[in-house]
Amino acid sequence: MKSQNLRESMIKDIEVFHNKFGIPLQETPSFLNRSFMMYRIGFLQEEIEELHIAFFDDDLEKAFDALIDLVYVAIGTAHIMNLPFKEGWTRVHHANMQKVRAEGPSDPRSKRNSTYDIVKPDGWQPPRLKDLLDLK
């Protein structure tokens, strides 16, 4: 399956990067200490801002870079937090595939009031992730 190979390759690339720079991993799935967590959140926001600027500057190359960096930092943060990303991704993807396209911007299920929105149909179930985190 191509998507699984890509996912594994991306995670492996990030593991190699973190090992090169000695970025520590949590021993169990958990938040990072407050300062490290705030650093990672700020890093994600920085990449979103770069995407925003690239769009208004009509710079597709910078937008592309910002999107890749955003994914790199997001997956990297999940990795540092020792979250089981591959299985979590699979479950979230499955749940997302059960959603439907909004029936226009006036669809009451659309939180964004957009024709582009994807919404939860009646009976939709969110992904179960708690068991992956060994939470009681």
C-alpha positions as CSV (number, residue, x, y, z in Angstrom):
1,M,0.0,0.0,0.0
2,K,1.6,3.3,-1.2
3,S,0.1,5.5,1.6
4,Q,1.4,3.3,4.3
5,N,4.9,3.3,2.8
6,L,4.8,7.1,2.5
7,R,3.7,7.4,6.1
8,E,6.4,5.1,7.3
9,S,9.0,6.9,5.2
10,M,8.0,10.3,6.6
11,I,8.1,9.1,10.2
12,K,11.5,7.4,9.6
13,D,12.9,10.7,8.1
14,I,11.7,12.5,11.2
15,E,13.3,9.9,13.5
16,V,16.6,10.3,11.7
17,F,16.4,14.1,12.0
18,H,15.6,13.9,15.7
19,N,18.4,11.4,16.3
20,K,20.9,13.6,14.5
21,F,20.0,16.5,16.8
22,G,19.5,14.6,20.0
23,I,15.9,15.6,20.4
24,P,14.5,13.5,23.3
25,L,11.5,11.3,23.2
26,Q,8.9,10.8,25.9
27,E,9.1,7.3,27.4
28,T,5.4,6.9,27.2
29,P,2.7,8.8,25.2
30,S,2.5,12.1,27.0
31,F,2.7,15.9,26.7
32,L,6.2,17.4,26.7
33,N,7.2,19.6,29.5
34,R,5.5,23.0,29.4
35,S,8.4,25.0,27.8
36,F,9.1,22.3,25.1
37,M,5.4,21.9,24.4
38,M,4.9,25.7,24.0
39,Y,7.9,25.8,21.7
40,R,6.4,23.1,19.5
41,I,3.0,24.8,19.4
42,G,4.7,28.1,18.5
43,F,6.6,26.3,15.8
44,L,3.4,25.0,14.3
45,Q,1.8,28.4,14.4
46,E,4.9,29.9,12.7
47,E,4.5,27.5,9.8
48,I,0.8,28.3,9.4
49,E,1.8,32.0,9.4
50,E,4.4,31.3,6.6
51,L,1.7,29.7,4.6
52,H,-0.6,32.7,5.1
53,I,2.1,35.1,4.0
54,A,3.1,33.0,1.0
55,F,-0.6,33.0,-0.2
56,F,-0.9,36.8,0.1
57,D,2.5,37.1,-1.7
58,D,1.3,34.8,-4.4
59,D,4.4,32.6,-3.8
60,L,3.6,29.0,-4.5
61,E,7.0,27.7,-3.7
62,K,7.0,29.3,-0.3
63,A,3.5,27.9,0.3
64,F,4.7,24.5,-0.7
65,D,7.6,24.7,1.7
66,A,5.4,25.9,4.5
67,L,3.0,23.0,4.0
68,I,5.8,20.5,4.1
69,D,7.3,22.1,7.2
70,L,3.9,22.2,8.9
71,V,3.5,18.4,8.4
72,Y,7.1,17.8,9.3
73,V,6.7,19.7,12.6
74,A,3.3,18.1,13.4
75,I,4.5,14.6,12.8
76,G,7.7,15.4,14.7
77,T,5.8,16.7,17.7
78,A,3.7,13.5,17.8
79,H,6.9,11.5,17.5
80,I,8.6,13.3,20.4
81,M,5.4,12.8,22.5
82,N,5.7,9.1,21.7
83,L,2.3,8.9,20.2
84,P,1.5,5.9,18.1
85,F,1.1,8.0,15.0
86,K,0.8,5.3,12.3
87,E,-2.1,3.5,13.9
88,G,-3.7,6.8,15.0
89,W,-3.5,8.0,11.4
90,T,-5.2,4.9,10.1
91,R,-8.1,5.2,12.6
92,V,-8.6,9.0,11.9
93,H,-8.5,8.4,8.2
94,H,-11.1,5.6,8.4
95,A,-13.4,7.9,10.5
96,N,-12.9,10.8,8.1
97,M,-13.8,8.6,5.1
98,Q,-17.3,8.2,6.8
99,K,-17.9,11.9,6.5
100,V,-19.9,13.6,3.7
101,R,-19.6,16.8,1.7
102,A,-21.7,19.7,3.1
103,E,-24.8,20.5,1.1
104,G,-23.7,24.1,0.6
105,P,-22.7,27.0,2.9
106,S,-26.1,26.9,4.6
107,D,-25.8,23.3,5.7
108,P,-26.4,23.4,9.4
109,R,-23.8,20.8,10.0
110,S,-21.1,23.0,8.5
111,K,-19.1,24.8,11.3
112,R,-17.3,26.8,8.6
113,N,-20.4,27.8,6.4
114,S,-18.5,26.7,3.3
115,T,-19.3,24.7,0.2
116,Y,-15.9,23.1,0.7
117,D,-16.7,21.7,4.1
118,I,-16.8,18.0,5.0
119,V,-19.3,17.2,7.7
120,K,-20.3,14.4,10.1
121,P,-23.4,12.6,9.0
122,D,-26.0,11.3,11.4
123,G,-24.5,8.3,13.3
124,W,-20.9,9.3,12.6
125,Q,-18.5,7.9,15.2
126,P,-15.2,9.5,16.0
127,P,-12.0,7.5,15.9
128,R,-11.1,5.6,19.1
129,L,-7.6,6.7,20.1
130,K,-7.7,6.3,23.9
131,D,-6.6,2.6,23.8
132,L,-3.5,3.6,21.8
133,L,-2.5,5.9,24.6
134,D,-3.0,3.4,27.4
135,L,-5.3,5.9,29.2
136,K,-7.6,4.6,31.9
